[in-house]
């Protein structure tokens, strides 16, 4: 292993055994989570823990994107988990050549790029929303190898983490759907800003946390990532009913008037969604068990997997603002509504399965959004407004799971 690779691997990563039992890998994951929680104030709904589990699995389908306002912990998480030394701070002037390296036309010498990919197979792109053209990044998902700085590198067990601020029409730009669909998990950051502020009040810990973050690196070595991922994929397979559920849920989302459509033809979305379930089971210590992935498992991580793939429909945004009593929905409020809407659709898509009882649905759907939207609601009325908007969407008959020939309708119009 190269000197740079050794430098990019922390003591915790070097100690992580490559050839270990599933339980031993689980023990290291649990210790990694403890280290993250000792340095960051997390929302308590396992979104960041699941993101860590995905990165510990490795593989392009388990890549993680975090989005939110500046100062919401996105970069700190990356520094702790991947290590600050591998971070690439993307600038608006960056292009493929400045990231990967290029030969200078003036003297023929090689100019190194920012992205120093090596045997550690860690890619950490900070503020990718600054990049004008995201096309050069696609190769890290689409191929088995990639060339940076004149060398070819294996991507089989790559851990990809990226951050983005909300688009502001200035430096931070909208990330195109083609790139967003490549991330298995999108974590919302900053919706727990209030509790973070309360926890930090009167504490002078910034310098301490900065020093701790600089020592970051909590991922398994590449061979251990492969062992963890293969164990999870072998022992946690998608059930037949769950395969139908994925299609049904995306169709149900697309059938609402609240959210913009999600592509049904992109297989990466399904693969990333499954990896999110496996990552969640990894952090819960369920790596060794043989347990099929069921619709209710997918529903619990739907907002994590699909939350970054859609946004509010402009036609309904003004109505939402009126119902919530605000002049303008902020970017974080819009992201919260999107994730709560997705979790609501995911829940009712589970109820479409004939094996599930629909009794007490209204109370249960609110509880489900509170637990599995991975987005804290600043307004107590958001759940009611989301369900009300979804109830108004479209018309038609209720669809049974797997019956794709009919118009999906899980939110029928309310009678006036």
N, C-alpha and C positions, 0 to 999 in steps of 0.2 A: 504494500500500500504506500502511496506517495506521501511525502512530508506534509503537503497541503491537506491531504485526506486526514492524516493524524491530527492536524491542527483543527480540522472541522469537526472532530469527534470529541465530545466531552468525556470526563471520567465515568460518568453514569452510563454513557453509551458503550464505552470500552468494556465495562463490567458486565453488561447485558449478555447472558450466554446465548451463543448462536444455536447450539444443539441442546435444547431444553424441552422439558415436558410442557404441555399446554398450561398446566397450573403454575409452573414457574414463570412463563411469559405473563400470565395474569397477575402474578405477584409484582413483577416489574412495572406493569401498566398501572397498578394501584399505587405504587410508590411514586411514579411519575405524576399522577394526578394529585397526590398529596403535595408534591413540590410546586405544582402550578397553583394550587389553592393557597399555598403559603405566601405566594407573591402577588396574586391577583384577587380582586373581589369579584366573584362570579355570581351570576343571577340565581343559581341553585336549581336550574331546570335541566342540567346535564348537557346543554348545547355545546359548551366548550369542551367538556369531558369527552363527548362523542366525537368532536372534531379531532381531539388528541388521539382517540382510538383509531380513527380513519387514517391519520398520518402514521401511526404505529404499524398499521397493516401495509401501508405503501401501495403502489400501483396507481396508475393514472385515474382509474375509476373512483378512487377514494380521495381525490384531491379536495382541498378545502379553500373556499373563498370567504373572507370576512368583510362585511360592509357596514359603514356607519360614519358618524361625524368624526372629525379629528379629535384625538385625545380620548377615545373610547376603549382603548386597550387592545386594539387589533395588532399593532406593531409589538407591543410588550409581550403578547402571547407568542408571536412568532419568534421573538428573541429568546424567550425561555425554552420553547419546544425545539426549534431547529438550530438555534445558536445565532447570535448577532453577526458572526463572522461571515456567514453565507448570505446575508441579506443583500438584495439588490434594490437600491432606492431608484425607482424609475422616474426619469425626467421627461418633460414634454418634448424635448429635443431628441430623445432616444429613438433609434430605428434598429433594424435587424443587425446592422454592422456594429453599432456601439454596444449591443448586448452580447453578440457572439464573437466579436473580433474581426479584423479585416486587414488586408495588405494595403499600406499607404501607397497611393499612386505616385507620390512625389519622390520617394526613395526606395520603394519596394520592400520596406521593412514591415513586420507584422505588428499591428496595434492591438493589444489585448482588449477583450470585451469585458463588460461588467459581470456577466454571468460565468462564474468560475465553477462549472459542473465537474465533479470528479467521482471517485469510487464511492463516496458517501451517498451519492444520488439524492441530494437535497436541493430543491429549488424553492427559493423564498423571494417572491416578487412584491416589494412594498410599493403601494399606490400605483397599481397597474392602470388605473383610470387616467393617469397622465399620458399614457401611450396613445399616440394618434392612430396608429395602425397596429391592431393586435394580431394580425395575420402571422407574423413571425413566431408567435408563441404557440401556435397550434401544433407544431411538430413535436412538442413535448408530450402531447397526448396521442398523436396519431401514428407515431412510429415506434419501433422497438429500440432504436438508437437515435442519437442526435449529436451533431457536431458543434462544439463550442471551442473557441480559441485553438482551432486547428487540430483538435482531437475528437475522436468518436467515442461516445459514452453509452453504456447500456442503460435502458430506461425501465427494465422489467419491474424493479422494486422502488422506483422513484417516489419520493414524498414531495408533493407539490402544495405549497401554501402561498396564498396571495391576499393582499388587502386592497380595499378600494374605499375612497370617500364617496358620499352621495354626489351625483353629478350636480355641478353648480353653474354650468354654462361658461365657466372660465377654465381653470387648470384641470379640474376633475370632470372627465367626460363620461358619457354613457358607455357602458361595456356592451359590445354587440352580443346578440343572442347566441351566435355561433361559439363564442368563447365561454359564455356563461353555462351553456349546456355541457361543457366538458368537466365542470366541477361537480363532484358527487354531493357535496354539502356546501350550503351557503349560510354562514352564521351572522345574525344581526347583532351589532355591537352598539352599546350606548343607551339602550332603552331602560337600563337600571342605573342611570346616572345619579338619580336622587339618593338611592341607598349607598352608592359609592361615596358620594359627597358626605353623607352622614357618617359613614365609617371612617373616613379620612379626616374628619374635622378635628383639628388640634394635634394631628400627628405629623411629624417631620420625618417621613420615610422615603422621600423621593430618591435621595442619594443612595440609600441602602438598596432599594429595588433596582436602581440602574446598575449597581455593581453586581447584584445577583443575576440580572438579565444578561450581562456580558458573559457570564459563565455558562450560558444556556446550552441546551442540547439534551433532550430527553427521549430521543427516538432509538429504536433498536437498530443494530447494524443491518445492512441490506439482506443478508442471508436469514437473519431472524425475522425480518419483515415478511420475507417470502414464506417462511414456515408458519407464521401466524396467519397470514392471508389464506394459504392453502388449507390449513386446518379449518378455518371458519367457512370457507367456500365448500369444503367437503361435507362438513357436519351440519351446516345451516343452509340447506338448499331451498329454493323457492317452490312452494306447493303449487299444484295446478290451479287451485282457487285463487292463490295470490297472483298468479300470472294474469288471470282474467281481471282481478281487482285493479292492477296497474293501469290497464287500458280503460276500464270503466271510470276510474277516478279522474284521469286526465280528460276523458270525454265529458265528464260531469263538470269539471272546472271550465272547460271550453264552452259549455252550454250555458254558463251564467252570463249575466250582463255586467257583472261587477269587475271581472278580471279579463285581461287580454289573453288570447289563446296560447297554449303550449303545444309544441310540435309533437305529434303522435308517431312520427316516422323516425325520430332520433333514438336509436337503441341505447346511446350513452345515458340517457335519462333513466331508463329502467335499470341499467347496470349500477349507476351511482346510487339509486334509491335502495337497491339491495345491499350495497356496501355500507350504506348508512345504518341499516338494521344490524348488520354484522359488527360494525364498529360499536354500536350501542351495547350489543351483547358482550363484546370484548371488555368494555369498561365496567360492565356489571358482573364480570367474572364467569360468563357462560361460554367460554371458548371451547371447553372440553365436551360439553353435552352435545348430543345429536338431536337437534330440534328444528323441524321445518319452519320456514318463514311463512307466516299466515297473514291474511289481510289485516288483522288488527295490529300486527307488528309493523307493517308498512304504514298504517294510518298514524301511528305514534311518531314517525319521523318524516311524515309527508311535508310538513312545513320547513324542515331542515333541507330536504332534497329539492323541493319545488319552489321554495320561497324566493329564490333569486331568478327564476325563469319567467316570471310574469309581473305585471304591475296593474294599477288601477285603470279601469276604462275611463277616459276623459269625460264621457257622457254622464257618468254617475258620480263623478268626483264632487261636483257642485252640490248635488243632492246630499251627499255624505256630509259635506261641510255645514249645510243647513241643519241637518239632523243632529250634528254634534255641537252646534252652536259656535262655530269658528269661522273666521273670515278666510283662512287659508290653512290647508293641511300641510304641516312640515314634512320633510322627507322621511324622518323617523316615524311620524304618525302614519304616513302612507304605507311604509314597510310593515308596520305593526298590523294594520288592517289587512294587508295582503296575506300575511302569514296566518292571521286568525281566520280569514275566509277559507284558505286552503285547508286548515285543520278541520273546519266545520264541514267542508265538502268531503274530506277524507273520512270523517266520522260517519256521515250519512251514507257514504258509499259502502261502508262496512255494514250498516243496517240494511242495505239492499240485499245482502246475502241472507237467504231464507233461514239460516240457522240462528240468527240473532233477534232477540226480543226488542221491540220498539217502545215498550212501556216506559214512561217517564223520559221521553226523548228530549224535551225542551230543557229540563234540568241537566241531563247528562251531556248535552252538546256544549252548554256553557262551561261545565266542569272540564270537558275534554279540551276546549280552547284554552282555558286557563293553564292546563298542564302540558299541552303538547303543541302550542303555537310557537313556543320559544321566542315570545315577544310579549313583554309586559305592557298591559294596557293602562295608560295614564288616565283614561276616562272610563268610569264605571259603566257607561252606556255603550261602549264599543261593541260588546258581544251582541247586545240586542239589535243594534244598528246593522251589524254584519249579517245576522240571520234574517232580519227584515228585508235587506237588499237582495239576499240570495233567494228568499221566498218569492220575490216579485219577478224573478228571472223566467222568461219564456213560458211555454205551455206545452202540453202533451201528456203522454202516459208515463207512469213509472216504469223504469227499465229493470229487468231482472239481470243479475250478474251474468256476463257472457253473451247477452242478447244484443249484439252490436248492430242489428239490422234496424232497430227502432231508435227514435230520438230519446236520448237520456233525459230523465227528469226526476231529480230527487228533491228539488225545491219547487213545488207547485205553487201557482198563484193563490194568494189568500182571497177568500170571498169577502166582499165589502158589505 
